[in-house]
Amino acid sequence: MGEEGAGDDEILELPSDTLAVLQEFYSERDSREKRFADLKAEIEEKGSHAQLSMEMFSEDWNASQFWYSDETATLLAKQLLEGASEYTSICIVSAPSVFVQLKNLLSSGEHQVSTIHLLEYDHRFDVFEEFVYYDFENPLKLPGEMKSRYDRILCDPPFLSSDCQTKAALTVRWLAKAPAKNAEKEDLRIILCTGERMETLVLKLYPGIQTTTFDPQHTQNRLSNDFRCYANFECASWSWRKLE
């Protein structure tokens, strides 16, 4: 009894190095939470004029989250806006870093579009009113009014698997607006960013899409797979890549 009583009163002490790691972890967590709270407050206060940054959202590698560099995200967002008008609807699927840069570009007032939406699995992004929950495992489980609505679509399937790529393609096809009758040119722009080893499948899943010369870059360069940009149009930022 005496020994048990003495043990209950003992204070557990962690090694100093373990304690330091814990303190750093909690400090970083608290810092992220504060930045996120500040972001929410800024969005509520300034609305569409809020200046946004992906630094507010930490990457979750287990969920295959790898943010694009600001340069890449901005370039892709600009291509979604190229030639757009107040009637243009844009949807971004599983690429929140592009969405954030699109919001920043629109806040300048230089461009006007009808609608933008972000389809995303991560509920942290519901801080944005344009957020729509999306799980590629249920590719068509989306609000009915989104069907055949969008003139510009960018998709970055979260996983380099045939299953994920195929289901994401179903989503893109469902979202894409049908070409207008007697239209002089196809206004639908589709951009797909994914691994090079998915190329053969991508070209089968998306008729009219080709591999471009633009290679998207990520913030931390942690990806072991080469990344490619595929699109159904050429532009100032890329041309078709010659097949070897």
PyRosetta script that sets phi, psi and omega in degrees:
from pyrosetta import init, pose_from_sequence

init()
pose = pose_from_sequence("MGEEGAGDDEILELPSDTLAVLQEFYSERDSREKRFADLKAEIEEKGSHAQLSMEMFSEDWNASQFWYSDETATLLAKQLLEGASEYTSICIVSAPSVFVQLKNLLSSGEHQVSTIHLLEYDHRFDVFEEFVYYDFENPLKLPGEMKSRYDRILCDPPFLSSDCQTKAALTVRWLAKAPAKNAEKEDLRIILCTGERMETLVLKLYPGIQTTTFDPQHTQNRLSNDFRCYANFECASWSWRKLE")
pose.set_psi(1, -44.5)
pose.set_omega(1, -178.2)
pose.set_phi(2, -61.3)
pose.set_psi(2, -42.1)
pose.set_omega(2, -179.0)
pose.set_phi(3, -66.0)
pose.set_psi(3, -40.7)
pose.set_omega(3, 179.3)
pose.set_phi(4, -63.4)
pose.set_psi(4, -39.9)
pose.set_omega(4, 180.0)
pose.set_phi(5, -64.2)
pose.set_psi(5, -38.9)
pose.set_omega(5, -179.9)
pose.set_phi(6, -67.9)
pose.set_psi(6, -37.9)
pose.set_omega(6, -179.8)
pose.set_phi(7, -65.6)
pose.set_psi(7, -37.5)
pose.set_omega(7, -179.2)
pose.set_phi(8, -63.1)
pose.set_psi(8, -27.6)
pose.set_omega(8, -176.4)
pose.set_phi(9, -88.3)
pose.set_psi(9, -7.5)
pose.set_omega(9, -177.6)
pose.set_phi(10, -70.7)
pose.set_psi(10, 143.7)
pose.set_omega(10, 178.5)
pose.set_phi(11, -98.8)
pose.set_psi(11, 125.5)
pose.set_omega(11, 179.8)
pose.set_phi(12, -75.0)
pose.set_psi(12, 123.4)
pose.set_omega(12, 179.9)
pose.set_phi(13, -113.9)
pose.set_psi(13, 128.2)
pose.set_omega(13, 179.1)
pose.set_phi(14, -87.3)
pose.set_psi(14, 149.2)
pose.set_omega(14, 174.0)
pose.set_phi(15, -57.3)
pose.set_psi(15, 148.6)
pose.set_omega(15, -174.5)
pose.set_phi(16, -60.0)
pose.set_psi(16, -37.7)
pose.set_omega(16, -178.6)
pose.set_phi(17, -69.5)
pose.set_psi(17, -37.5)
pose.set_omega(17, 176.8)
pose.set_phi(18, -65.6)
pose.set_psi(18, -40.9)
pose.set_omega(18, 178.9)
pose.set_phi(19, -62.7)
pose.set_psi(19, -39.4)
pose.set_omega(19, 179.7)
pose.set_phi(20, -64.9)
pose.set_psi(20, -40.5)
pose.set_omega(20, 178.5)
pose.set_phi(21, -64.1)
pose.set_psi(21, -42.6)
pose.set_omega(21, 178.6)
pose.set_phi(22, -63.2)
pose.set_psi(22, -42.9)
pose.set_omega(22, 179.9)
pose.set_phi(23, -63.2)
pose.set_psi(23, -39.2)
pose.set_omega(23, 178.0)
pose.set_phi(24, -65.8)
pose.set_psi(24, -40.6)
pose.set_omega(24, 179.3)
pose.set_phi(25, -61.0)
pose.set_psi(25, -49.1)
pose.set_omega(25, -178.6)
pose.set_phi(26, -67.0)
pose.set_psi(26, -33.5)
pose.set_omega(26, 178.9)
pose.set_phi(27, -66.5)
pose.set_psi(27, -44.0)
pose.set_omega(27, 178.4)
pose.set_phi(28, -65.2)
pose.set_psi(28, -41.0)
pose.set_omega(28, 178.7)
pose.set_phi(29, -61.6)
pose.set_psi(29, -46.0)
pose.set_omega(29, -179.8)
pose.set_phi(30, -63.7)
pose.set_psi(30, -36.7)
pose.set_omega(30, 179.6)
pose.set_phi(31, -66.3)
pose.set_psi(31, -42.7)
pose.set_omega(31, 178.2)
pose.set_phi(32, -63.3)
pose.set_psi(32, -42.5)
pose.set_omega(32, -179.6)
pose.set_phi(33, -63.5)
pose.set_psi(33, -38.0)
pose.set_omega(33, 178.4)
pose.set_phi(34, -67.1)
pose.set_psi(34, -43.9)
pose.set_omega(34, 179.5)
pose.set_phi(35, -62.3)
pose.set_psi(35, -39.0)
pose.set_omega(35, 179.9)
pose.set_phi(36, -67.2)
pose.set_psi(36, -41.0)
pose.set_omega(36, 177.5)
pose.set_phi(37, -63.1)
pose.set_psi(37, -39.4)
pose.set_omega(37, 177.6)
pose.set_phi(38, -63.9)
pose.set_psi(38, -39.1)
pose.set_omega(38, 178.7)
pose.set_phi(39, -62.7)
pose.set_psi(39, -47.2)
pose.set_omega(39, 179.5)
pose.set_phi(40, -58.8)
pose.set_psi(40, -42.3)
pose.set_omega(40, -179.4)
pose.set_phi(41, -65.1)
pose.set_psi(41, -39.3)
pose.set_omega(41, -179.4)
pose.set_phi(42, -67.6)
pose.set_psi(42, -40.4)
pose.set_omega(42, 178.7)
pose.set_phi(43, -63.8)
pose.set_psi(43, -41.9)
pose.set_omega(43, 179.4)
pose.set_phi(44, -64.9)
pose.set_psi(44, -35.1)
pose.set_omega(44, -176.5)
pose.set_phi(45, -81.0)
pose.set_psi(45, -45.2)
pose.set_omega(45, -171.9)
pose.set_phi(46, -103.0)
pose.set_psi(46, -12.9)
pose.set_omega(46, 179.4)
pose.set_phi(47, 61.6)
pose.set_psi(47, -129.7)
pose.set_omega(47, -176.6)
pose.set_phi(48, -68.6)
pose.set_psi(48, -11.0)
pose.set_omega(48, -179.5)
pose.set_phi(49, -92.7)
pose.set_psi(49, 2.4)
pose.set_omega(49, 178.8)
pose.set_phi(50, -68.8)
pose.set_psi(50, 137.0)
pose.set_omega(50, 177.2)
pose.set_phi(51, -88.4)
pose.set_psi(51, 120.7)
pose.set_omega(51, -170.2)
pose.set_phi(52, -107.4)
pose.set_psi(52, 155.2)
pose.set_omega(52, 178.4)
pose.set_phi(53, -148.0)
pose.set_psi(53, 142.5)
pose.set_omega(53, 177.1)
pose.set_phi(54, -73.0)
pose.set_psi(54, -7.4)
pose.set_omega(54, 176.3)
pose.set_phi(55, -62.6)
pose.set_psi(55, -19.0)
pose.set_omega(55, 179.2)
pose.set_phi(56, -74.4)
pose.set_psi(56, -17.4)
pose.set_omega(56, -174.6)
pose.set_phi(57, -120.4)
pose.set_psi(57, 113.1)
pose.set_omega(57, 178.2)
pose.set_phi(58, -74.3)
pose.set_psi(58, 147.6)
pose.set_omega(58, 178.8)
pose.set_phi(59, -77.3)
pose.set_psi(59, 141.9)
pose.set_omega(59, 173.8)
pose.set_phi(60, -112.6)
pose.set_psi(60, 101.3)
pose.set_omega(60, -175.8)
pose.set_phi(61, -64.9)
pose.set_psi(61, -32.0)
pose.set_omega(61, 179.2)
pose.set_phi(62, -63.7)
pose.set_psi(62, -26.6)
pose.set_omega(62, 177.2)
pose.set_phi(63, -95.5)
pose.set_psi(63, 12.8)
pose.set_omega(63, 179.8)
pose.set_phi(64, 58.5)
pose.set_psi(64, 45.6)
pose.set_omega(64, 177.5)
pose.set_phi(65, -99.5)
pose.set_psi(65, 116.7)
pose.set_omega(65, 176.9)
pose.set_phi(66, -138.4)
pose.set_psi(66, 108.8)
pose.set_omega(66, -174.3)
pose.set_phi(67, -75.7)
pose.set_psi(67, 145.1)
pose.set_omega(67, 173.3)
pose.set_phi(68, -70.0)
pose.set_psi(68, 154.5)
pose.set_omega(68, 171.0)
pose.set_phi(69, -64.1)
pose.set_psi(69, 158.3)
pose.set_omega(69, 179.7)
pose.set_phi(70, -59.3)
pose.set_psi(70, -37.1)
pose.set_omega(70, -178.9)
pose.set_phi(71, -64.0)
pose.set_psi(71, -45.7)
pose.set_omega(71, 179.4)
pose.set_phi(72, -65.8)
pose.set_psi(72, -47.0)
pose.set_omega(72, -178.5)
pose.set_phi(73, -60.9)
pose.set_psi(73, -39.7)
pose.set_omega(73, 180.0)
pose.set_phi(74, -68.1)
pose.set_psi(74, -42.6)
pose.set_omega(74, 179.2)
pose.set_phi(75, -60.5)
pose.set_psi(75, -44.8)
pose.set_omega(75, 179.8)
pose.set_phi(76, -65.4)
pose.set_psi(76, -41.8)
pose.set_omega(76, 178.8)
pose.set_phi(77, -62.5)
pose.set_psi(77, -39.1)
pose.set_omega(77, 179.3)
pose.set_phi(78, -64.4)
pose.set_psi(78, -35.3)
pose.set_omega(78, 178.4)
pose.set_phi(79, -71.1)
pose.set_psi(79, -27.5)
pose.set_omega(79, 173.9)
pose.set_phi(80, -70.7)
pose.set_psi(80, -28.6)
pose.set_omega(80, -177.7)
pose.set_phi(81, -91.4)
pose.set_psi(81, -17.9)
pose.set_omega(81, -177.9)
pose.set_phi(82, -57.5)
pose.set_psi(82, 121.6)
pose.set_omega(82, 178.6)
pose.set_phi(83, 74.6)
pose.set_psi(83, 7.2)
pose.set_omega(83, -179.4)
pose.set_phi(84, -76.0)
pose.set_psi(84, 161.6)
pose.set_omega(84, 178.9)
pose.set_phi(85, -138.2)
pose.set_psi(85, -176.7)
pose.set_omega(85, 179.6)
pose.set_phi(86, -68.1)
pose.set_psi(86, -5.1)
pose.set_omega(86, 177.6)
pose.set_phi(87, -101.7)
pose.set_psi(87, -2.2)
pose.set_omega(87, -174.5)
pose.set_phi(88, -82.0)
pose.set_psi(88, 135.1)
pose.set_omega(88, 175.7)
pose.set_phi(89, -113.0)
pose.set_psi(89, 133.3)
pose.set_omega(89, -175.5)
pose.set_phi(90, -122.8)
pose.set_psi(90, 136.1)
pose.set_omega(90, 176.1)
pose.set_phi(91, -129.9)
pose.set_psi(91, 132.1)
pose.set_omega(91, 178.1)
pose.set_phi(92, -115.3)
pose.set_psi(92, 125.4)
pose.set_omega(92, -175.1)
pose.set_phi(93, -110.7)
pose.set_psi(93, 113.4)
pose.set_omega(93, 173.7)
pose.set_phi(94, 60.7)
pose.set_psi(94, 34.7)
pose.set_omega(94, 177.0)
pose.set_phi(95, -140.6)
pose.set_psi(95, 68.0)
pose.set_omega(95, -174.4)
pose.set_phi(96, -62.9)
pose.set_psi(96, -27.2)
pose.set_omega(96, 179.7)
pose.set_phi(97, -66.9)
pose.set_psi(97, -34.1)
pose.set_omega(97, 175.2)
pose.set_phi(98, -70.0)
pose.set_psi(98, -39.8)
pose.set_omega(98, 178.3)
pose.set_phi(99, -59.1)
pose.set_psi(99, -44.2)
pose.set_omega(99, -179.4)
pose.set_phi(100, -61.6)
pose.set_psi(100, -43.8)
pose.set_omega(100, 179.0)
pose.set_phi(101, -69.1)
pose.set_psi(101, -33.0)
pose.set_omega(101, 175.1)
pose.set_phi(102, -62.3)
pose.set_psi(102, -43.2)
pose.set_omega(102, 177.3)
pose.set_phi(103, -60.8)
pose.set_psi(103, -42.2)
pose.set_omega(103, 179.9)
pose.set_phi(104, -63.7)
pose.set_psi(104, -41.6)
pose.set_omega(104, 179.3)
pose.set_phi(105, -65.3)
pose.set_psi(105, -40.5)
pose.set_omega(105, 179.9)
pose.set_phi(106, -68.3)
pose.set_psi(106, -29.3)
pose.set_omega(106, -178.3)
pose.set_phi(107, -66.4)
pose.set_psi(107, -20.2)
pose.set_omega(107, -179.9)
pose.set_phi(108, -71.4)
pose.set_psi(108, -18.7)
pose.set_omega(108, -178.8)
pose.set_phi(109, 83.7)
pose.set_psi(109, -1.6)
pose.set_omega(109, -179.2)
pose.set_phi(110, -71.5)
pose.set_psi(110, -30.5)
pose.set_omega(110, -179.3)
pose.set_phi(111, -119.3)
pose.set_psi(111, 149.6)
pose.set_omega(111, 174.2)
pose.set_phi(112, -131.9)
pose.set_psi(112, 132.7)
pose.set_omega(112, 176.5)
pose.set_phi(113, -132.7)
pose.set_psi(113, 166.3)
pose.set_omega(113, -179.0)
pose.set_phi(114, -77.0)
pose.set_psi(114, -48.8)
pose.set_omega(114, -171.7)
pose.set_phi(115, -149.5)
pose.set_psi(115, 142.7)
pose.set_omega(115, 166.2)
pose.set_phi(116, -132.3)
pose.set_psi(116, 144.4)
pose.set_omega(116, 175.4)
pose.set_phi(117, -138.9)
pose.set_psi(117, 150.2)
pose.set_omega(117, 173.4)
pose.set_phi(118, -116.1)
pose.set_psi(118, 116.8)
pose.set_omega(118, 173.1)
pose.set_phi(119, -93.0)
pose.set_psi(119, 119.0)
pose.set_omega(119, -171.9)
pose.set_phi(120, -153.5)
pose.set_psi(120, 145.1)
pose.set_omega(120, -179.5)
pose.set_phi(121, -81.0)
pose.set_psi(121, -31.6)
pose.set_omega(121, -174.0)
pose.set_phi(122, -78.7)
pose.set_psi(122, 114.5)
pose.set_omega(122, -176.3)
pose.set_phi(123, -69.4)
pose.set_psi(123, -10.7)
pose.set_omega(123, 176.0)
pose.set_phi(124, -60.1)
pose.set_psi(124, -27.9)
pose.set_omega(124, -176.3)
pose.set_phi(125, -82.1)
pose.set_psi(125, 3.0)
pose.set_omega(125, 175.1)
pose.set_phi(126, -75.1)
pose.set_psi(126, 2.4)
pose.set_omega(126, 169.9)
pose.set_phi(127, -63.4)
pose.set_psi(127, -21.8)
pose.set_omega(127, 177.1)
pose.set_phi(128, -94.4)
pose.set_psi(128, 135.6)
pose.set_omega(128, -178.9)
pose.set_phi(129, -67.3)
pose.set_psi(129, -18.9)
pose.set_omega(129, -179.8)
pose.set_phi(130, -84.8)
pose.set_psi(130, -0.8)
pose.set_omega(130, -178.5)
pose.set_phi(131, -68.6)
pose.set_psi(131, 135.4)
pose.set_omega(131, 172.0)
pose.set_phi(132, -131.8)
pose.set_psi(132, 124.9)
pose.set_omega(132, -178.6)
pose.set_phi(133, -63.6)
pose.set_psi(133, 135.0)
pose.set_omega(133, -177.3)
pose.set_phi(134, -142.7)
pose.set_psi(134, 129.6)
pose.set_omega(134, 175.2)
pose.set_phi(135, -124.5)
pose.set_psi(135, 117.7)
pose.set_omega(135, -175.5)
pose.set_phi(136, -61.2)
pose.set_psi(136, -19.6)
pose.set_omega(136, 177.7)
pose.set_phi(137, -66.4)
pose.set_psi(137, -21.4)
pose.set_omega(137, 176.0)
pose.set_phi(138, -124.4)
pose.set_psi(138, 73.1)
pose.set_omega(138, -166.6)
pose.set_phi(139, -62.2)
pose.set_psi(139, -22.9)
pose.set_omega(139, -177.8)
pose.set_phi(140, -112.2)
pose.set_psi(140, 11.9)
pose.set_omega(140, 179.0)
pose.set_phi(141, -85.5)
pose.set_psi(141, 75.9)
pose.set_omega(141, -175.6)
pose.set_phi(142, -139.9)
pose.set_psi(142, 160.9)
pose.set_omega(142, 178.2)
pose.set_phi(143, -56.0)
pose.set_psi(143, 134.5)
pose.set_omega(143, -175.3)
pose.set_phi(144, -58.0)
pose.set_psi(144, -30.3)
pose.set_omega(144, -177.2)
pose.set_phi(145, -70.9)
pose.set_psi(145, -8.4)
pose.set_omega(145, 179.4)
pose.set_phi(146, -85.3)
pose.set_psi(146, -12.2)
pose.set_omega(146, -176.6)
pose.set_phi(147, -66.8)
pose.set_psi(147, 131.7)
pose.set_omega(147, 176.0)
pose.set_phi(148, 54.6)
pose.set_psi(148, 37.9)
pose.set_omega(148, -173.3)
pose.set_phi(149, -105.9)
pose.set_psi(149, -22.9)
pose.set_omega(149, -163.0)
pose.set_phi(150, -106.3)
pose.set_psi(150, 136.3)
pose.set_omega(150, 178.3)
pose.set_phi(151, -88.4)
pose.set_psi(151, -26.0)
pose.set_omega(151, -176.6)
pose.set_phi(152, -133.1)
pose.set_psi(152, 126.5)
pose.set_omega(152, -179.1)
pose.set_phi(153, -135.6)
pose.set_psi(153, 131.5)
pose.set_omega(153, 171.1)
pose.set_phi(154, -120.9)
pose.set_psi(154, 131.9)
pose.set_omega(154, -177.4)
pose.set_phi(155, -131.9)
pose.set_psi(155, 136.5)
pose.set_omega(155, 173.8)
pose.set_phi(156, -129.4)
pose.set_psi(156, 87.2)
pose.set_omega(156, -178.9)
pose.set_phi(157, -53.7)
pose.set_psi(157, 133.8)
pose.set_omega(157, -172.4)
pose.set_phi(158, -66.8)
pose.set_psi(158, -22.0)
pose.set_omega(158, -176.3)
pose.set_phi(159, -130.6)
pose.set_psi(159, 146.6)
pose.set_omega(159, 178.9)
pose.set_phi(160, -89.3)
pose.set_psi(160, 67.9)
pose.set_omega(160, 177.5)
pose.set_phi(161, -134.1)
pose.set_psi(161, 152.9)
pose.set_omega(161, 179.3)
pose.set_phi(162, -61.5)
pose.set_psi(162, -38.4)
pose.set_omega(162, -179.3)
pose.set_phi(163, -62.3)
pose.set_psi(163, -49.2)
pose.set_omega(163, -178.8)
pose.set_phi(164, -64.5)
pose.set_psi(164, -44.3)
pose.set_omega(164, -178.2)
pose.set_phi(165, -63.7)
pose.set_psi(165, -40.9)
pose.set_omega(165, -178.8)
pose.set_phi(166, -67.4)
pose.set_psi(166, -42.5)
pose.set_omega(166, -179.9)
pose.set_phi(167, -69.0)
pose.set_psi(167, -37.2)
pose.set_omega(167, 176.7)
pose.set_phi(168, -64.1)
pose.set_psi(168, -37.1)
pose.set_omega(168, 178.0)
pose.set_phi(169, -64.3)
pose.set_psi(169, -37.1)
pose.set_omega(169, 175.4)
pose.set_phi(170, -60.0)
pose.set_psi(170, -41.4)
pose.set_omega(170, 178.4)
pose.set_phi(171, -62.2)
pose.set_psi(171, -47.7)
pose.set_omega(171, -178.4)
pose.set_phi(172, -61.1)
pose.set_psi(172, -44.9)
pose.set_omega(172, 179.3)
pose.set_phi(173, -60.9)
pose.set_psi(173, -39.5)
pose.set_omega(173, -178.6)
pose.set_phi(174, -67.4)
pose.set_psi(174, -35.6)
pose.set_omega(174, -178.0)
pose.set_phi(175, -77.7)
pose.set_psi(175, -30.4)
pose.set_omega(175, -169.5)
pose.set_phi(176, -67.2)
pose.set_psi(176, 135.9)
pose.set_omega(176, 177.8)
pose.set_phi(177, -74.3)
pose.set_psi(177, 138.4)
pose.set_omega(177, 177.0)
pose.set_phi(178, -69.7)
pose.set_psi(178, 144.0)
pose.set_omega(178, 179.7)
pose.set_phi(179, -61.6)
pose.set_psi(179, 142.6)
pose.set_omega(179, 179.8)
pose.set_phi(180, -69.8)
pose.set_psi(180, 145.2)
pose.set_omega(180, 178.7)
pose.set_phi(181, -65.9)
pose.set_psi(181, 139.3)
pose.set_omega(181, 178.7)
pose.set_phi(182, 61.9)
pose.set_psi(182, 20.7)
pose.set_omega(182, 177.8)
pose.set_phi(183, -70.0)
pose.set_psi(183, 137.9)
pose.set_omega(183, -179.1)
pose.set_phi(184, -68.8)
pose.set_psi(184, -32.1)
pose.set_omega(184, 179.5)
pose.set_phi(185, -147.7)
pose.set_psi(185, 158.0)
pose.set_omega(185, 179.2)
pose.set_phi(186, -77.5)
pose.set_psi(186, 119.9)
pose.set_omega(186, -178.9)
pose.set_phi(187, -93.4)
pose.set_psi(187, -10.6)
pose.set_omega(187, -178.9)
pose.set_phi(188, -68.8)
pose.set_psi(188, 123.1)
pose.set_omega(188, 176.2)
pose.set_phi(189, -112.6)
pose.set_psi(189, 125.9)
pose.set_omega(189, 177.2)
pose.set_phi(190, -123.7)
pose.set_psi(190, 128.6)
pose.set_omega(190, 176.7)
pose.set_phi(191, -122.7)
pose.set_psi(191, 131.0)
pose.set_omega(191, 176.4)
pose.set_phi(192, -124.7)
pose.set_psi(192, 128.7)
pose.set_omega(192, 177.3)
pose.set_phi(193, -118.0)
pose.set_psi(193, 120.6)
pose.set_omega(193, -179.3)
pose.set_phi(194, -164.1)
pose.set_psi(194, -178.1)
pose.set_omega(194, -174.2)
pose.set_phi(195, -67.5)
pose.set_psi(195, 152.1)
pose.set_omega(195, 178.8)
pose.set_phi(196, -60.2)
pose.set_psi(196, -35.6)
pose.set_omega(196, -176.2)
pose.set_phi(197, -71.1)
pose.set_psi(197, -6.1)
pose.set_omega(197, 175.2)
pose.set_phi(198, -92.4)
pose.set_psi(198, 1.2)
pose.set_omega(198, -171.3)
pose.set_phi(199, -54.7)
pose.set_psi(199, -51.3)
pose.set_omega(199, -176.9)
pose.set_phi(200, -57.8)
pose.set_psi(200, -43.7)
pose.set_omega(200, 179.7)
pose.set_phi(201, -68.2)
pose.set_psi(201, -43.2)
pose.set_omega(201, -179.6)
pose.set_phi(202, -57.5)
pose.set_psi(202, -45.2)
pose.set_omega(202, -177.7)
pose.set_phi(203, -66.7)
pose.set_psi(203, -24.1)
pose.set_omega(203, 175.2)
pose.set_phi(204, -80.1)
pose.set_psi(204, -38.0)
pose.set_omega(204, -175.0)
pose.set_phi(205, -75.5)
pose.set_psi(205, -27.7)
pose.set_omega(205, -175.0)
pose.set_phi(206, -122.7)
pose.set_psi(206, 89.2)
pose.set_omega(206, 177.3)
pose.set_phi(207, -57.5)
pose.set_psi(207, 132.8)
pose.set_omega(207, 179.7)
pose.set_phi(208, 93.9)
pose.set_psi(208, -13.4)
pose.set_omega(208, 178.8)
pose.set_phi(209, -88.3)
pose.set_psi(209, 142.5)
pose.set_omega(209, 177.0)
pose.set_phi(210, -132.9)
pose.set_psi(210, 163.9)
pose.set_omega(210, 177.3)
pose.set_phi(211, -76.6)
pose.set_psi(211, 132.8)
pose.set_omega(211, -178.7)
pose.set_phi(212, -101.2)
pose.set_psi(212, 172.8)
pose.set_omega(212, 179.4)
pose.set_phi(213, -84.6)
pose.set_psi(213, -2.8)
pose.set_omega(213, -179.0)
pose.set_phi(214, -90.7)
pose.set_psi(214, 128.3)
pose.set_omega(214, 178.1)
pose.set_phi(215, -110.7)
pose.set_psi(215, 110.7)
pose.set_omega(215, 179.7)
pose.set_phi(216, -60.6)
pose.set_psi(216, 144.0)
pose.set_omega(216, 178.6)
pose.set_phi(217, -115.4)
pose.set_psi(217, 147.5)
pose.set_omega(217, -180.0)
pose.set_phi(218, -110.1)
pose.set_psi(218, 161.7)
pose.set_omega(218, -172.2)
pose.set_phi(219, -64.2)
pose.set_psi(219, -41.0)
pose.set_omega(219, -173.5)
pose.set_phi(220, -105.9)
pose.set_psi(220, -3.9)
pose.set_omega(220, -178.8)
pose.set_phi(221, 51.6)
pose.set_psi(221, 42.2)
pose.set_omega(221, -178.2)
pose.set_phi(222, -91.3)
pose.set_psi(222, -9.0)
pose.set_omega(222, -175.8)
pose.set_phi(223, -74.2)
pose.set_psi(223, 133.1)
pose.set_omega(223, 178.3)
pose.set_phi(224, -87.7)
pose.set_psi(224, -11.9)
pose.set_omega(224, -179.3)
pose.set_phi(225, -102.8)
pose.set_psi(225, 138.8)
pose.set_omega(225, 175.6)
pose.set_phi(226, -65.4)
pose.set_psi(226, 138.7)
pose.set_omega(226, -176.5)
pose.set_phi(227, -107.4)
pose.set_psi(227, 147.3)
pose.set_omega(227, -179.8)
pose.set_phi(228, -133.0)
pose.set_psi(228, 157.7)
pose.set_omega(228, 173.3)
pose.set_phi(229, -112.9)
pose.set_psi(229, 128.6)
pose.set_omega(229, 178.5)
pose.set_phi(230, -117.6)
pose.set_psi(230, 143.5)
pose.set_omega(230, -178.3)
pose.set_phi(231, -155.1)
pose.set_psi(231, 164.4)
pose.set_omega(231, 178.0)
pose.set_phi(232, -101.6)
pose.set_psi(232, 18.3)
pose.set_omega(232, 179.2)
pose.set_phi(233, -152.5)
pose.set_psi(233, 155.0)
pose.set_omega(233, 170.5)
pose.set_phi(234, -100.4)
pose.set_psi(234, 158.8)
pose.set_omega(234, -176.8)
pose.set_phi(235, -158.5)
pose.set_psi(235, -174.1)
pose.set_omega(235, 179.8)
pose.set_phi(236, -66.0)
pose.set_psi(236, -23.5)
pose.set_omega(236, -176.4)
pose.set_phi(237, -89.6)
pose.set_psi(237, -17.1)
pose.set_omega(237, 179.1)
pose.set_phi(238, -160.7)
pose.set_psi(238, 160.1)
pose.set_omega(238, 172.3)
pose.set_phi(239, -128.4)
pose.set_psi(239, 177.8)
pose.set_omega(239, 178.4)
pose.set_phi(240, -70.7)
pose.set_psi(240, 138.5)
pose.set_omega(240, 176.1)
pose.set_phi(241, -81.6)
pose.set_psi(241, 132.3)
pose.set_omega(241, 179.5)
pose.set_phi(242, -70.4)
pose.set_psi(242, 129.1)
pose.set_omega(242, 179.8)
pose.set_phi(243, -74.2)
pose.set_psi(243, 136.9)
pose.set_omega(243, -178.9)
pose.set_phi(244, -83.1)
pose.dump_pdb("model.pdb")
